[in-house]
Each structure stands twice: as structure tokens, then as C-alpha cells.
Amino acid sequence: MKNEPSSADRYDLVIINGQVVLEDRVAQLDIGIRDGRIEHLSASVERGRAAVIDAAGLVVMPGMIDAHVHLNEPGLGHWEGFRSGSSALAAGGCTTYIDMPLNGIPPTVTVQALELKRKLAAGASYADYGFWGGLMPGYLEELAPLANAGVVGFKAFMSSPGDDHEDAFRRTDDQVLLEGMKRIAELNKVLVLHAEEESIVARLTELARREGRSGAADYTGSRPVIAEVEAVQKALDYAKQSGCRLHFAHISSSAAVMAIRQAKLTGTDVTLETCPHYLTLTDADLARMGAVAKCAPPLRSREEQAELWKCLAQGDIDLVASDHSPCPSQLKASSDLFVAWGGIAGAQSSLELLVDEGHLKRGIPLAHISRLLSGAPAKHFGYERMKGAIKPGLDADLVLLDLNEPYILAAGQLHQRHKHSPYAGRRIGCKVKKTLLRGGVIYDDSHGFAAIESGIEVKASHRIANC
């Protein structure tokens, strides 16, 4: 660690007495912060005239980097916008997020759509942010301009996204997918995939609808594990042909994890995420709660969930992201699980759920939890020279967490626009007390939010540029 600066180099802020989660351990350290960055870590930092936050009794973690959120602007800001969505993220300890190219109208498949999204986000986000572009039929020529305009990478669907709006994001067929992957490889970008095999999902869905079946088990049965695995294997084959770097979104099954693990062992540049809902909810919860717990891929069995936890604990899952996919409450009202909107609104709960279920209940080390939430997304998506860990030189993006303050999440505590969540009513064994972005407190459990305009777009390095 760096030597203590001279008295002339005073800190702006010192955080004292916290249990600091480092990349390989937890240690009681003070953190000296200057100009928005971590300047010094030691057992005792000279405070001078700096502001002080006493973190005694609290854990200090790197802020979460949520690589998978849908904040729905432009066009669907009444579903969720940058202001409401980022407030929920900040209250949950997230300091950076990457917004998906859907469900906004228009989707982010052109530079013009990206610039519109940028204008809406500027001055309206509590947290820092980046943007994914979209790979979609008819827009292959837009990939290079979007890459040059600064998107982190691209997102594609191997099954129907389920939105009937004429301007909505569309599924990418096999021909466009392979050609897109070749171009994305040339651009040195990453492709994020929703991996479910459309031929399987469409056939099983049609059968269920024809027979008048619309319950939770019918919906889950229409999107079986094999649909995920077959799509994963196809995409991995295309990755070998194209040299494209892949990231699989919201993986829900251990079989898919193992297929990706095997590809890694043979040299494929591929990563995967899972989501808190696959780790904390099951198909039984979908049957009990209804559409509020509907997502795609669907929630799996308790046995499948247990296997997913094993994969996570042994390091075969690279990162965890929320896949926050909000909508107005009336779109969740249908008892027909095929008709109700599919997407779980969980932006505020990811970090707390993973620490509670992973660390407090299963004993997974906090350093490993931190890698899943912060270190790995920073590394894989180009932010590691700025964010993702608590060490000198990086942004002071921090979350202060009380591991001894369990609480029951009430719908009224949610900061997202629409107050429905499958986690409402759940007992969570820890609580975010403060969230800091570049050394400034953006959320305080006792006082709420700081002034808006905290967040800025942050450009990723993609392994080649100097951040």
C-alpha cells in the first residue's frame, strides 16, 4: 500500500474503523479519499481537516457494478427511467450500471438512439453508467458506428424478447448472429446473449396455448433447461468460428454453467452471469407469487438452485447482475403467465441478497462475493482501471453495509418507479447504510439521497485503451 501522503496533501474524506473487503481478504482499515479516488489504506490514516465517516461495526465493500439493467428510456420512462432506476440501484449499494438496449423505444441499435439515451441520462442518474448497443436484424452496419460512439458491447436475443411493439427489439436469427459475431470480434467488443433456443421455446409455448394451459408450471415447462443449454452450445460454436468474445446473461442452470466452463477450458473467451432471483427464488415461488416472479429463463427447481449455488461457490460463475426489468404493475396483473410481462424488478436488492444468502447463510467469503458483484464486471467490461475494488488509485465507489441489521423489505421502501418486487415481504439479513460514488455520499439510509447529477457516463477500456 502507498505511503502516507504529507500533511500538505490533505484528504477530502477519511472512512475509519470499517471492516474493508479487499480482493483477497477482509481487514480493519481506514480509507483516505482525495479528489474522488482512494488515496491511501492503512490501519490508521491521518485525518487532518478531512470529513470523517465512522464505519465501526460496518463492512465496507466496493460499490456494485450492475452490468445488466433495463431503465427503459427513451420511450418507456413511465415504466422506469434513469432517475427512479438509479435511485433504487444506489439504495442497494450499486455505484455503476450498464443499461441494456431494450426495452426503450427506439432500442439502442443506432448512434442516434444512443445519443438520445445519453441526453436523457445526463443529470438524471445517481450512479455512474455505461450503455450496451444492440445486435438486431437489419442493423449490422450500425455495429461499427456504435462501437466508435462508446458502447460497452452489444446485446442479442436468441429467442423472442416478447415485446409486440413494432419498434421493439427483435430476435437475432442464426445467420445474423454469426455475421454479427464476426463483426463484433473485429471491433474488439463483447457480445451479451440471451440464450434460449427459439425453436424449442416457440414449439412448447404453442402447444401449451393450444391446449389452454397458462399456469406457472406451463410457462416454466415451455422454457426448459435444454432450451438454454442448446442455445449456449450453438453460441459457443459460433464463438469458435468468429473469435467473438461472449458473455451469457442470466444463466439459470448448472448444465449451462458446465457447458460454458468446458468452453473456457478449451480456450474460448467467454464469461457468464447469473441473477439473484435464480439464487433466491424457485418455480414454487412463481406458482405462489404469480407474474411478479415471472422472468425468462424461468425460475428453476430447488434442486437446480442448489446446484447453481455450488457452481457459484466453486468459481464457475463469473458475476452476478440484477437483470432489473421493471414494468407498470398492471402488466403483472394477468393470471395467464404467458400474457403477463416477463421481468423481475430487483435493482435495489442484489447486493443485500447475495451477501445474506451467500455469505451469512452459506459462508461464502465476502471477498468472493465482492468479486462477483464488483471486481469481475469491472474486469470483464473494461472498468478495472477505475472501479471494482478498494485499492489506491481507483474511484472511491463504496458501500457501507451492516451485517447485523436484518429487516423485512416493505414495498414502500422500494425506490423504483413501480413498487412491485418478488422480494417485498422478504427478511434480508443485512442492510445498506451508505453508498458513496467517487467519494461523495449518494445514499444514506438515515437521510435518503444526495442531490441528483452525481452520475456520469464512464467509458470502458475494453482492454486496449487507457482509462
N, C-alpha and C positions, 0 to 999 in steps of 0.2 A: 504494500500500500504506500501511497505517496507520503512524503514528509509533510509535517505540519507547516502551513504557509506562515510567512512572517506576519507580525501584528498589523502591518500596513495593508495586508490582503484580507480584509475582514469578510466574514461570511454574511450573506443576507439572512440565512436561516440555519439553525442547528436543531436537529432532532436528537434527543438524548434518551438513554435508558431503554431503548427498544430492543426486542429480540429480532435481529435483522436476518432475513433469509437471503443468503448468498448462493452462488451457483453450486456449491458442494456441501454446505452446512448452514446451521443457524448459530449466530453468535450475538452476544450483547455488545452493541457498538453504538457510538454516536456518529451522526452523519452531518458533515459540513457541506452546505449548499451555497453556491455563488453563481449569479447570472443564469439561474435555471438549471444548472448542472451539478452533479455530485462532484465535489472538490476533494473531499477527504473522509476517510473512515478510520476510526480508532476507538480504543476503549474510553478515551476522554478527549473531546475536541474543545479547544479554547473558544469560548463563546463571543468574547468581545462585546460589541454592541448589537450583535445579531439577534433577531427574533428567535424564540425558543419554543419548540413543541416537546413536551414531556410525554414520551411514549411508554412510560413504565407500565408494565402489565400487558403491553400490546405487542403483537407481531407486526413487523414492517416488511412488506413484500413489494416486489416490483409491480407497478400497475399492469393489469391485464391488457394484452393486445388481442382484441377480438377480431379475428380475420374473416368473420362470416356474419354480417348483419344486413338486414333489409330495412332501410329507413324511408323508402317509397317516394321520395321526391326526385324529380318533378311529377306532377300529375295526381299522385295519391297521398299528398301530405295530410289529408284528413284521416288516413289510416295510421300513418306515423311520419313525423318529419324529423329533421336534424335536431331541432331544439328539444322536442319531447324525447326522442330516442336517445340522444346523447346524455340527457339528464338521467335517464334510467341506467345507462351504462356507467356514468360517473358515480351514481349512488351505489353501484355494485362493485366499485373498485377498478373499473376499466378506464384507461387513460388514452388508448389509441384503438381505433376500429377501422376496418376496411369494408366499405359499403359495396354491396353487390349490384350488378347492372339491372336487376329486376327487384321489385315489382313496379318501379316507376314507369310512367308513360311520358315521353318515349323511353325505352330501355337504353342503357349506355352502350350503344353499338356504333355510334358516330362521335366524332370530335365535337360536333355541335351539341349533342346531348350531354356529353361530358362537361362542356363549358356551362351549360345551363345548370347542371347539378352543382358545379363549383360555385356559381353565383348564389345559389340557394343555401349552400352550406356555410359560405363565408359570413362570419359574425354571428352564426346561429348555433354553434356547436360548443359544448362544454369540454369535450375531449378532442385530441388530435385525430386526424383521419387520413385515409387514402381511399382510392377508388379502384374497383375491378372494372375492366371492359368486358364486352360480351362477344362470344363466338356464336354466330347465328346465320342460317342460310340467307344468302343474298348480300352479306356484308363482309365477305372475305377481304375485299380491297380496303376495308376500313381498319384492319388489324394494325398495319404499319403506322398509319397516322395516329391511332390511339396510343400505340406504344411510344411514339415520339412525343405525344402530349402528356405522358407521365402516368398512365395507368400501371398498377402494380403487376397485373397479369390479366388473364381472361377466364371467363366462366362459360361452360356449356352444359346443356342438359342432354342426356342420352334417353330420357323418357319425357313425356309431355309435361310441361310446367303446370298445366291445369288452369290457366287463365284464358278465358274465351274472348277477351278484348281484342279487337282487330289489330291494335298496335302493340300487343303484349309480346313478351319474349317467347321465342319458339324453340322447339326441339331441334337439335342438330342431327341430321341423318349421317350414316356411316361415311359416305363419300365426302361430305363437307367436313366431318370430324377429322378424317385422316389428312385432308388437304390443309385444314386449319392448323393441325398439329405440326405439319411440316413448316408452315409459315411462322408459327409461334416459336419453334425451335430456332429458326434463322434470326428472329428478333431477340433471342436470349431471354424470353419471358416464360412464365409458368402458366399452365392451363389447369383450372379447377373444374372438376367434373362432378355433376350429379349422376351417379352410376346406378341406374336401374334399366334393365333390358326392356325396351318398349314393347317388343313383340309378346313377351310373357305377360307384362302388366296389362296391355290392351286386351289380350285374349281372355284373361281371367276376370278382368273388370266387365267385359261384355257379357260373359257367362253369368256372372252374379246379377247384373242388371236385368238380363233376360229372364232370370228365374225369380226376380223380385226380391232379392236379398240385399239388405242395406245396412246391416248392423256392424258392430265393431269387428267381430270375427270375420265377417265377409270382406270388409275393407282390408284388414290385415292379411287375409288369405289371398287377396288379389295382388299383393306385392311381397311374395315370399323371398326368403334369403337367396334362393337360387337366381332370382332376377338381379339382385345386387351382385352376386358373385360372377355371373356370366358377363355383365356389363364391365366389371372390373377387369376380368381376364381379356376381354376384347380390347379395352383401352390400353392395357399393358402391352398387348401385341402391337397395337398401333404406335405406342411409345418406342418400342424397339425399332420399328420401321422408320420412324420420323426423327428420333433423337429428341423428342419433346419432353421437357420436364413436366411431371404431373403432380397434382395434389388432388386427392379424393376427399370430397366434402362428406360430412355427416355419415360416416360408415357405422352401420348398426349391427354387424355380425362378426363373430370371431372367424368364420370361414373366409370372409373378405379380407380381414386383417392378415390372416395367414397367407393368402394369395399375394398380397402386397409385400409381406415380409419376404417371401420367396423371391419375388422380383428384385427386391433390394439386394439380396444375397448374390444375385447374378448380374448386378451392375446397373440396373435401371434406376434412374434418378427420379424417385417417387416418394411422396410423403402422404400421410393420411391424418384426418381428424375424426374424432367422434364428438358428441354433444352431451351436455348434462342430462338431457331428457332420456337418452338411451342408458345412462348410468344410474338414473334415479327413478324412472317410471317404466312400467311394463304394459303388455297388452291387457292385463287385468285392469290397470288404471284407465286405459282407453274405454273399456267396457263400462267402468264405473262412472267416469267423468264425462264421457261423450266427446264432442268435437273439440272442446278446449284442449284436448290431448292428442288431436289428430296431427300427424306430420307424415312426410314421405322422405325416405323409407319409414314404415310404420314402427311403432314401439314393438319390441320383441318379448319373448317369454322371460320369466325369471331365470331360467337356466341359461338362456343366451346372454342375459345381462351379467350373470356371474362369470361367464367365460370372457366377456368384454372387460370386466374388471381385472381378470388375470392378465389379459393382453396389455392393459394399461400399466399394471404394476411391474411387468417384466420388460417394459420399454418398447413394445411393438406398436404402440400408438404414439404418434409424433406430437400431437397437440389437441387441445380441446377448444371449441368455439361454440358460441350460443346458437347460431342459425336463427337469430331473432327474426321471426316472420309474423308481424302483427297484422291485425285487420279489425274493422269495426265489430263490435260484439254481435250484431245481428247476423253476421256471416258465419258465426259459430252456432247459431240457434237451431239449425236443422238437425233432426234425429236421423236423417239419411246421411250416413258417413261418407257416401260418395259425393254428395252435393255440398256439404259443409266445407268451408275454406280450410285448406291444409297448411298448418304452420303453427309453431309454438312460440308464444311471446315470452321470452325468458331472459332478456338482456340484463336485467338487474340482479339476477340470482346466480350466474355462472360460477363466479369465484367462491362465493359462500358455499354453494352446494358441493363444489369439488373439494374444498378444504374440509367441510363437515363430513361428507361421505367417504372421501379418500383418506384424509389424514386422521380426523378424530375417531372415525368408526373402523377404519381398516389399517391404520398405522403407516400409510404411505408417507415417506418423508416429505416435509414441506419443500425442500429443495427440488424434489422431483415434481411435485405439484406446480411449483413456480416455473419450471422448465416447460411444462405442458401449456400453461396459461400465458407465459411471457417470453421466456428465452427461446423456445422453439419457433413460435411465429415470427419473432424478430429476426432470427437466423434465416428461416426459410423464405421470408418475403422481403428481405433487404433492409431491415431496420436495425441490425445488430450493432452498427457503429454509433447509434443514437439511443437505443432503447432496449428493454428486455431484461435488464439485470441491475443489481445495485452494486456499482463499482465506479471509481473515479473516471470522469470524462463523459459519462452518459447522462442523459436527461434525468432530472430528479422527478421521475414519474413513480409515485409511491402510493401504497395503500396501507393504512393502519387498521389492523384487524384485531378484534377481541375474541379470543378463543374460549372465553369464559362468560359469554353473554348469549345464551340461547334465546331464541324468540320465535313466535309464530307469525309468519308473514301474513299480513292482512291486505286485502285488495286496496284499501285506502293508502297503504304505504308505497304502492307502485307508482313510479313516475312516468311510465309510458302513457301514451295518449288514451288507450282503451284498457281499462283495469281488469282484464281477464288474464289469468295465468293458471296453468295446472299446479303451480307451486303455492298459490294462495291457500292459506289454511295449513300449510306445512310447517312443522317445527324444524328450524335450522339452528345448528349448534354453535354458530359463530356470527359475528356481526361486523360489517364495515363501519368504522368510526370516522375516518377521514380519508379523502382521496386528494392527492397532490399531483398537479400537472406542471412539469418544468418548475418545480419549487413553489408553486402557488396552490393554496387550498381551493379546490373547485367544489368539494362537497364536504360538509361536516354534519355528522349525524345529529348533533345538537342544534345546529343553526341553519341547516339547509344548504343552498347553493350560493356560490360567489357570483359576481356579475358575469353575464354572458360575454362572449367574444374571447373566451380562453383558448378555444381550439383553433388550430391551423392545419392546413394540408401539409403532410410531411412526405417528402419524396424518398422512395426506396432506392437502395444502391443496386439491387439485382446482381450483387457480387462483382460488379465491374467499375462502378462509379464511386468517387469519394464523396461520402455524405457530408 
